Amino acid sequence: MALPVSDRRGRMTRHTKARRPLIDLLGGHLDFMCDQTINVLQPAKSGLFKAFAATTPQRLKVAPELPIVAEAGPPSDGCKLYDAQKPYLEKQLDKEALILLFSVPWPPQGIYAKREIKAIDDLKGLKFRTYNAMTGRIAELAGAQATQIEVPDLAAAFASGRVDVMITSASSGVQTKAEEYLTHYIDSQAWLPRNMVFANKAAFERLTTAEKKAVREAAQAAEARGWNLSIEEMTVKTKALKDAGITVLAPTQELKSGMAKIGDTIAKEWAASAGTDGEAMLAAYRK
């Protein structure tokens, strides 16, 4: 018996029983499955299929690069925040004669360093690579020294001691060959940047009803595909970091708590400048 299931991004799956799940997966009769670690870890490591997440409370010691379900990205908080934001994004874009078509996330951001970072206090005094006002504020709240470094200069900056630590995605780490100048990646999933695709409202309104429907349906499909690809990118590139020799670690509870406090401070500062809509959006997110 197969049961249809829809997730919050509108993707449909069907739950079914299989007598030989591994064989059925490799044969293309199943798209994904859940099984005991002992049955799937070695085939996954050999490349027969991709492991997405572990259902254990903590990451597996034998595969620390594999996130647990609660962490597997995009993080559920990222979905929840987008759901809370969307009406206010649409309202603001409408004021600018634009309409939101869809929004998709980049992979989550993690901490790169030359040693393990176990707590926010470990960042104090370190030269923290920043690339915009928000990352500069994070560095300030962590007690680190904000240092503006562009991506092409990362290797030279780390080698010369101009910077000690950075927060960016696993994808950026692979792209810039972080293994050549760093040793540790803490998969903190600190935040989830997103891109938006929008359209001119007047141009959209000139479309026929059928054309509008087609555009909306295409946007919905693109959004679902984009969120799926973000999950895939995060999983593949985090494994690539480990394969390249970087020590991949889950964040400690102390580090999570410290980052959460920084997030709360930034959220309060943002709400104070964003007015009533900003406060209402945060309230919806925190429900």
Contacts in CASP RR format, 6 or more apart in sequence:
PFRMAT RR
TARGET T0000
AUTHOR 0000-0000-0000
METHOD contacts of the structure
MODEL  1
MALPVSDRRGRMTRHTKARRPLIDLLGGHLDFMCDQTINVLQPAKSGLFK
AFAATTPQRLKVAPELPIVAEAGPPSDGCKLYDAQKPYLEKQLDKEALIL
LFSVPWPPQGIYAKREIKAIDDLKGLKFRTYNAMTGRIAELAGAQATQIE
VPDLAAAFASGRVDVMITSASSGVQTKAEEYLTHYIDSQAWLPRNMVFAN
KAAFERLTTAEKKAVREAAQAAEARGWNLSIEEMTVKTKALKDAGITVLA
PTQELKSGMAKIGDTIAKEWAASAGTDGEAMLAAYRK
1 16 0 8 1.000
1 17 0 8 1.000
2 14 0 8 1.000
2 15 0 8 1.000
2 16 0 8 1.000
3 14 0 8 1.000
3 15 0 8 1.000
3 16 0 8 1.000
4 12 0 8 1.000
4 13 0 8 1.000
4 14 0 8 1.000
5 12 0 8 1.000
5 13 0 8 1.000
5 14 0 8 1.000
5 15 0 8 1.000
6 12 0 8 1.000
6 13 0 8 1.000
7 13 0 8 1.000
8 79 0 8 1.000
8 83 0 8 1.000
9 79 0 8 1.000
9 223 0 8 1.000
9 224 0 8 1.000
9 227 0 8 1.000
10 220 0 8 1.000
10 224 0 8 1.000
11 224 0 8 1.000
11 228 0 8 1.000
13 31 0 8 1.000
16 30 0 8 1.000
18 24 0 8 1.000
18 29 0 8 1.000
18 30 0 8 1.000
18 33 0 8 1.000
21 30 0 8 1.000
21 33 0 8 1.000
21 35 0 8 1.000
22 33 0 8 1.000
22 35 0 8 1.000
22 39 0 8 1.000
22 40 0 8 1.000
22 43 0 8 1.000
24 30 0 8 1.000
24 33 0 8 1.000
25 32 0 8 1.000
25 33 0 8 1.000
25 49 0 8 1.000
26 48 0 8 1.000
26 49 0 8 1.000
32 52 0 8 1.000
34 55 0 8 1.000
37 54 0 8 1.000
37 56 0 8 1.000
37 60 0 8 1.000
37 62 0 8 1.000
40 49 0 8 1.000
40 51 0 8 1.000
41 51 0 8 1.000
41 60 0 8 1.000
41 62 0 8 1.000
41 63 0 8 1.000
43 49 0 8 1.000
44 50 0 8 1.000
44 51 0 8 1.000
45 63 0 8 1.000
50 232 0 8 1.000
50 235 0 8 1.000
50 236 0 8 1.000
51 63 0 8 1.000
51 66 0 8 1.000
51 235 0 8 1.000
52 72 0 8 1.000
52 231 0 8 1.000
52 235 0 8 1.000
53 66 0 8 1.000
53 67 0 8 1.000
53 68 0 8 1.000
53 69 0 8 1.000
53 71 0 8 1.000
53 72 0 8 1.000
54 60 0 8 1.000
54 63 0 8 1.000
54 66 0 8 1.000
54 67 0 8 1.000
54 68 0 8 1.000
54 69 0 8 1.000
55 68 0 8 1.000
55 69 0 8 1.000
56 68 0 8 1.000
57 68 0 8 1.000
58 68 0 8 1.000
58 250 0 8 1.000
59 66 0 8 1.000
59 67 0 8 1.000
59 68 0 8 1.000
59 250 0 8 1.000
60 66 0 8 1.000
64 242 0 8 1.000
64 248 0 8 1.000
64 249 0 8 1.000
64 250 0 8 1.000
65 187 0 8 1.000
65 238 0 8 1.000
65 239 0 8 1.000
65 241 0 8 1.000
65 242 0 8 1.000
65 248 0 8 1.000
67 73 0 8 1.000
67 187 0 8 1.000
67 235 0 8 1.000
67 238 0 8 1.000
67 250 0 8 1.000
70 76 0 8 1.000
71 187 0 8 1.000
71 189 0 8 1.000
71 250 0 8 1.000
72 231 0 8 1.000
72 235 0 8 1.000
73 108 0 8 1.000
73 189 0 8 1.000
73 230 0 8 1.000
73 231 0 8 1.000
73 234 0 8 1.000
74 105 0 8 1.000
74 108 0 8 1.000
74 192 0 8 1.000
74 227 0 8 1.000
74 230 0 8 1.000
74 231 0 8 1.000
74 234 0 8 1.000
75 108 0 8 1.000
75 189 0 8 1.000
75 192 0 8 1.000
77 192 0 8 1.000
78 105 0 8 1.000
78 192 0 8 1.000
79 227 0 8 1.000
80 285 0 8 1.000
81 192 0 8 1.000
81 285 0 8 1.000
82 103 0 8 1.000
82 194 0 8 1.000
84 281 0 8 1.000
84 282 0 8 1.000
84 284 0 8 1.000
84 285 0 8 1.000
85 281 0 8 1.000
85 285 0 8 1.000
86 100 0 8 1.000
86 103 0 8 1.000
88 277 0 8 1.000
88 278 0 8 1.000
88 280 0 8 1.000
88 281 0 8 1.000
89 100 0 8 1.000
89 103 0 8 1.000
89 196 0 8 1.000
90 99 0 8 1.000
90 100 0 8 1.000
91 277 0 8 1.000
92 277 0 8 1.000
93 99 0 8 1.000
93 100 0 8 1.000
93 198 0 8 1.000
94 201 0 8 1.000
97 200 0 8 1.000
97 201 0 8 1.000
97 202 0 8 1.000
98 198 0 8 1.000
98 199 0 8 1.000
98 200 0 8 1.000
98 201 0 8 1.000
99 198 0 8 1.000
99 199 0 8 1.000
99 201 0 8 1.000
99 204 0 8 1.000
100 196 0 8 1.000
100 197 0 8 1.000
100 198 0 8 1.000
101 197 0 8 1.000
101 198 0 8 1.000
101 199 0 8 1.000
101 215 0 8 1.000
101 216 0 8 1.000
101 219 0 8 1.000
101 222 0 8 1.000
102 196 0 8 1.000
102 197 0 8 1.000
102 219 0 8 1.000
102 220 0 8 1.000
102 222 0 8 1.000
102 223 0 8 1.000
103 194 0 8 1.000
103 195 0 8 1.000
103 196 0 8 1.000
103 197 0 8 1.000
103 223 0 8 1.000
104 194 0 8 1.000
104 195 0 8 1.000
104 222 0 8 1.000
104 223 0 8 1.000
104 226 0 8 1.000
104 227 0 8 1.000
104 229 0 8 1.000
104 230 0 8 1.000
105 192 0 8 1.000
105 193 0 8 1.000
105 194 0 8 1.000
105 195 0 8 1.000
105 226 0 8 1.000
105 227 0 8 1.000
105 230 0 8 1.000
106 169 0 8 1.000
106 171 0 8 1.000
106 192 0 8 1.000
106 193 0 8 1.000
106 194 0 8 1.000
106 195 0 8 1.000
106 230 0 8 1.000
107 169 0 8 1.000
107 170 0 8 1.000
107 171 0 8 1.000
107 230 0 8 1.000
107 233 0 8 1.000
107 234 0 8 1.000
107 237 0 8 1.000
108 169 0 8 1.000
108 187 0 8 1.000
108 188 0 8 1.000
108 189 0 8 1.000
108 190 0 8 1.000
108 191 0 8 1.000
108 192 0 8 1.000
108 234 0 8 1.000
109 167 0 8 1.000
109 168 0 8 1.000
109 169 0 8 1.000
109 188 0 8 1.000
109 189 0 8 1.000
109 190 0 8 1.000
109 191 0 8 1.000
109 192 0 8 1.000
109 193 0 8 1.000
110 167 0 8 1.000
110 168 0 8 1.000
110 169 0 8 1.000
110 170 0 8 1.000
110 185 0 8 1.000
110 186 0 8 1.000
110 187 0 8 1.000
110 188 0 8 1.000
110 189 0 8 1.000
110 190 0 8 1.000
111 117 0 8 1.000
111 165 0 8 1.000
111 166 0 8 1.000
111 167 0 8 1.000
111 185 0 8 1.000
111 186 0 8 1.000
111 188 0 8 1.000
111 190 0 8 1.000
111 251 0 8 1.000
112 165 0 8 1.000
112 166 0 8 1.000
112 167 0 8 1.000
112 168 0 8 1.000
112 173 0 8 1.000
112 178 0 8 1.000
112 182 0 8 1.000
112 184 0 8 1.000
112 185 0 8 1.000
112 186 0 8 1.000
113 126 0 8 1.000
113 164 0 8 1.000
113 165 0 8 1.000
113 182 0 8 1.000
113 183 0 8 1.000
113 184 0 8 1.000
113 186 0 8 1.000
114 158 0 8 1.000
114 164 0 8 1.000
114 182 0 8 1.000
114 183 0 8 1.000
114 184 0 8 1.000
115 183 0 8 1.000
115 184 0 8 1.000
116 184 0 8 1.000
116 186 0 8 1.000
116 247 0 8 1.000
116 249 0 8 1.000
117 123 0 8 1.000
117 165 0 8 1.000
117 184 0 8 1.000
117 186 0 8 1.000
117 255 0 8 1.000
118 252 0 8 1.000
118 254 0 8 1.000
118 255 0 8 1.000
119 252 0 8 1.000
119 254 0 8 1.000
119 255 0 8 1.000
119 258 0 8 1.000
120 142 0 8 1.000
120 254 0 8 1.000
120 255 0 8 1.000
120 258 0 8 1.000
120 259 0 8 1.000
120 261 0 8 1.000
120 262 0 8 1.000
123 139 0 8 1.000
123 142 0 8 1.000
123 143 0 8 1.000
123 144 0 8 1.000
123 165 0 8 1.000
124 142 0 8 1.000
124 143 0 8 1.000
124 144 0 8 1.000
125 143 0 8 1.000
125 144 0 8 1.000
125 145 0 8 1.000
126 144 0 8 1.000
126 145 0 8 1.000
126 164 0 8 1.000
126 165 0 8 1.000
127 144 0 8 1.000
127 145 0 8 1.000
127 147 0 8 1.000
127 161 0 8 1.000
127 162 0 8 1.000
127 163 0 8 1.000
127 164 0 8 1.000
127 165 0 8 1.000
128 135 0 8 1.000
128 136 0 8 1.000
128 138 0 8 1.000
128 139 0 8 1.000
128 142 0 8 1.000
128 144 0 8 1.000
128 145 0 8 1.000
128 146 0 8 1.000
128 147 0 8 1.000
128 163 0 8 1.000
128 164 0 8 1.000
128 165 0 8 1.000
128 166 0 8 1.000
129 135 0 8 1.000
129 147 0 8 1.000
129 148 0 8 1.000
129 149 0 8 1.000
129 154 0 8 1.000
129 157 0 8 1.000
129 163 0 8 1.000
129 165 0 8 1.000
129 166 0 8 1.000
129 167 0 8 1.000
130 136 0 8 1.000
130 138 0 8 1.000
130 139 0 8 1.000
130 146 0 8 1.000
130 147 0 8 1.000
130 148 0 8 1.000
130 149 0 8 1.000
131 148 0 8 1.000
131 149 0 8 1.000
131 150 0 8 1.000
134 266 0 8 1.000
135 146 0 8 1.000
135 167 0 8 1.000
136 146 0 8 1.000
137 266 0 8 1.000
137 269 0 8 1.000
138 167 0 8 1.000
138 262 0 8 1.000
138 266 0 8 1.000
139 145 0 8 1.000
139 146 0 8 1.000
140 146 0 8 1.000
141 262 0 8 1.000
141 265 0 8 1.000
141 266 0 8 1.000
142 262 0 8 1.000
144 165 0 8 1.000
147 157 0 8 1.000
147 162 0 8 1.000
147 163 0 8 1.000
149 157 0 8 1.000
149 162 0 8 1.000
149 163 0 8 1.000
149 166 0 8 1.000
151 172 0 8 1.000
151 176 0 8 1.000
154 163 0 8 1.000
154 166 0 8 1.000
154 176 0 8 1.000
154 178 0 8 1.000
154 181 0 8 1.000
155 176 0 8 1.000
155 177 0 8 1.000
155 180 0 8 1.000
155 181 0 8 1.000
156 162 0 8 1.000
157 163 0 8 1.000
158 164 0 8 1.000
158 181 0 8 1.000
158 182 0 8 1.000
159 181 0 8 1.000
167 188 0 8 1.000
167 190 0 8 1.000
169 234 0 8 1.000
169 237 0 8 1.000
170 185 0 8 1.000
170 187 0 8 1.000
170 233 0 8 1.000
170 234 0 8 1.000
170 237 0 8 1.000
170 238 0 8 1.000
170 240 0 8 1.000
170 241 0 8 1.000
171 233 0 8 1.000
171 234 0 8 1.000
171 237 0 8 1.000
172 178 0 8 1.000
173 185 0 8 1.000
173 237 0 8 1.000
173 241 0 8 1.000
174 237 0 8 1.000
174 240 0 8 1.000
174 241 0 8 1.000
174 244 0 8 1.000
177 244 0 8 1.000
178 185 0 8 1.000
178 241 0 8 1.000
178 244 0 8 1.000
178 246 0 8 1.000
179 241 0 8 1.000
179 244 0 8 1.000
179 245 0 8 1.000
179 246 0 8 1.000
182 246 0 8 1.000
183 246 0 8 1.000
183 247 0 8 1.000
184 246 0 8 1.000
184 247 0 8 1.000
184 249 0 8 1.000
185 238 0 8 1.000
185 241 0 8 1.000
185 246 0 8 1.000
185 247 0 8 1.000
185 248 0 8 1.000
185 249 0 8 1.000
186 249 0 8 1.000
186 250 0 8 1.000
186 251 0 8 1.000
186 255 0 8 1.000
187 238 0 8 1.000
187 248 0 8 1.000
187 249 0 8 1.000
187 250 0 8 1.000
187 251 0 8 1.000
188 251 0 8 1.000
188 255 0 8 1.000
188 256 0 8 1.000
188 259 0 8 1.000
190 259 0 8 1.000
197 219 0 8 1.000
197 222 0 8 1.000
199 215 0 8 1.000
204 212 0 8 1.000
204 215 0 8 1.000
207 215 0 8 1.000
238 248 0 8 1.000
241 248 0 8 1.000
242 248 0 8 1.000
251 259 0 8 1.000
267 282 0 8 1.000
270 278 0 8 1.000
271 278 0 8 1.000
271 279 0 8 1.000
271 282 0 8 1.000
274 281 0 8 1.000
END
